[in-house]
């Protein structure tokens, strides 16, 4: 199965810029389906990015984040060729992770 996480990380001048797109429904639990039944809440609770064994970005999310979230951030201390580990866990116990090479 393909990862739900797409990542692009580029190092330039001592700063690494990371862009990530995560495929996830991010249901709030407040929306009804076509039959009028509430769609149960289903959202990413924690998202983390690690470089060199250290967390460089950690997010604790709730149901207010949009479907298929996109995020962009930067950090210092990485070089081209280094690995960036990304992982998430949702409120139903599902998870996904991937590793990206910094370009």
CORKAMO-V822651 format. One record per run of one state. SS is the DSSP state (A for helix, B for strand, O for the rest). FROM is the first residue (numbers start at 1). TO is the last residue. Records with the same first field share a line. If there is no record, write none. Layout:
SS->FROM-TO + FROM-TO
This chain:
O->1-4 + 13-14 + 23-26 + 28-31 + 33-37 + 39-41 + 43-43 + 52-53 + 61-69 + 77-82 + 91-94 + 102-103
B->5-12 + 15-22 + 27-27 + 32-32 + 38-38 + 42-42 + 44-51 + 54-60 + 70-76 + 83-90 + 95-101
